[in-house]
Amino acid sequence: MLIAGVDEVGRGPLIGDVVTAAVILDPNKPIDGLADSKKLTEKKRTALAIEIRQKALAWSIGRATPAEIDEINILHATMLAMKRAVDGLSIVPEFVRVDGNRVPEWHYASEAVVKGDALHVEISAASIIAKVERDNDMIELDKMHPEFGFAKHKGYPTKAHFSAISEHGVLPCHRRSFAPVRRYLETQIK
């Protein structure tokens, strides 16, 4: 059976896209070391992401932009990005396993699996390529705005990120609906 695993990265950060991945693994090309992306070193994740892209039957990245997140909220934007990832697969899956406690509204036979990235290799694979993709987004953003330190904190709400916002303002790719960004913008209106 062609099973796609789906996971997301980047629901919590204050900036950038929420990134999802869908992966259909090839049972004839097993990949050693698949695990929840958060439990792997950056070096191991990067190496596995390359191997997954080479060996999987199909893989796809889905995204929702900060503007979409602000318009429909982070949960709905995550569901939209998941749908985009699965719809983007070059092979139509027979079944989809989604990490978490809900699945998007779609026509695929599917199930939500809490902590699925630790239980199913196809979700682990999706978690790894989504994490590497989003981390690369932050590394690129860091090159354009080194004063924010995105390569280090990856856009999450850290002290360093808050102080960069208060010193340098909000970038176009910040999520304006997220409380810390919204509060900063409100102080600028007065």
N, C-alpha and C positions, 0 to 999 in steps of 0.2 A: 504494500500500500504506500502511495506517495504522501508522506506526512510532512507538512511544513511546520517549522517552529518559528514563533514570532516573539520578539521582545523589544522593549523600548529603553532608551537612555535619554536622560536630560529633562525629566519632569520638574526637578527641583531648582535648576539654575535660574538666574535672573536674566539671562541673555541667550540668544541663539535659538536655533530650531530644536524641537523635540525630534529625535531621530529614532526610527524603528528599522528592524531588519526582519526579513523572512528568509528561511533557509530550508531547502529540501536536500538532505544528505544522501549520498550514494552508499547503500549498504555494502557494496563491493569495494569501497575505498574508505575503510575506517580511519578516523582521526584520533590519535592518542592525546589525552590530556584535556579533553573538553570539560569545562567546569564553568560555574558562575563567573562571569567576567570580573566581578569585583574581588574575587579570591585569587586572581592571577596577577603576576607582575606585569608591568607595562610591556617589557621585552617579550614575555611569553605570549601575552595577548596579541601583540603585533605579529609575531611569527605564526600563531594559530590563525589569525585573520587571513593571512596570505594563503595558508594551507586550505582553509575552508573555501575560499574563493576559487582555488584551483580544483579541489576534489568534489565539491558539492554538485549535485545534478542541476540545481538552480539556486540563485540567491538574488536578493533585491533589497535596496534601501528605500525607505519611505520617510518623508519629512512633513512637518507642519511648521510654518514660519511664525516668528514672534507676532506678526499682525494677525495671523489666524488664531494663535493662542489667545491674544487679547480680545478677539472678536467672539470666539465660541467657548473659551476657557480651556485649561490645560488638559482636563480629562477628555473632552470631546476632540481636542486637537490630537491627542495621543491616539484615540480610536481612528481618526481620519488618517493619520500617518501609518498606522498598522494596516488599514485597508489599502492604502497606496502601495505599501511594501508587498502585500500578498498579490494584489492586482498586477504588480510589476514583474512577478515571476515569469520566466519563459516557459514553465511547465505549470499546468493547473493542478493544484494539490487535491487529493481525494479527501484529506482531513487536515485541519489546522489546530495546532496546540499553541495557546497564547499564555505567556507568563502573566500571572496575576489572578484577579478574581472576576474578570468580565471579558467578554469578547465584543468586538464591534458588531453593529447590525450589518450583516452581509449574508450572502447566499451559500457560504462554505459550511460544510459540516465541521463543527469545531467544539473545543472545550477550553475553559480557562483552568489553569493549573497554578495554584499558589505555590511559590518557590519552585516553579517549573524549571528554572535555569539550573537547579541542582538535581533535578529528577529526570530530565529528558535531554539527550544529547542534541537534538535538533533545536531546542530552545537555548541550550548553552551556546551553540554555534551562532545563533541569531544575536544573543546577548553580546558575544565577543565582537562580531563585525559591527554591530550598532555602536558599541562603546569606542572602538578604534576610530570609526567614522566621526563620531561627535568630538572625541579628543582631538582629532586632526583639524576639525572646524575651529576649535579653540586655539590650537597652535597657530593656525593661519591668522585668526583674529588678533592674536598676541603680536604677530609681526606688524600688523597695521596700527595697533594701539598698545605698545609695550608698557605704557604707564599704568595699564590696568592689571597686568600680571595674569592674563587668562591662561597661559600655558601651565601655571602652577595650580590655580584654584578652579580651573575649567568652568568659570562662570557661576559657581555655587555661591550662596550668600555667606561669605566669610568676612572677617574684619577688614582684610586687605581690599576686598571688593567694595565694601561699604565706603571705606575711606577714599578709594579711587573715584567712586561716584560723587562723593561730596566735593572732592578736589577738581575733578575734570568734567563732571556732568554726566548726562545719560546719552548713550550712543543710539543711533537709529535702530540697531538690532536688539536693544534691551526690551524686555517684556513689560510694557507700561501698566498692565493690569496687576502685576505682582506687587504686593504691599510695599516692600522697601523702595522700589522704583517709583511707584505711585506717590508715596509720601514725599520723596525727594522732589518730584515734579510739582506737587502741591505747594511746597515751600517756595518754589521759584515763581509761582503765579502772584504771590502777595507783593 
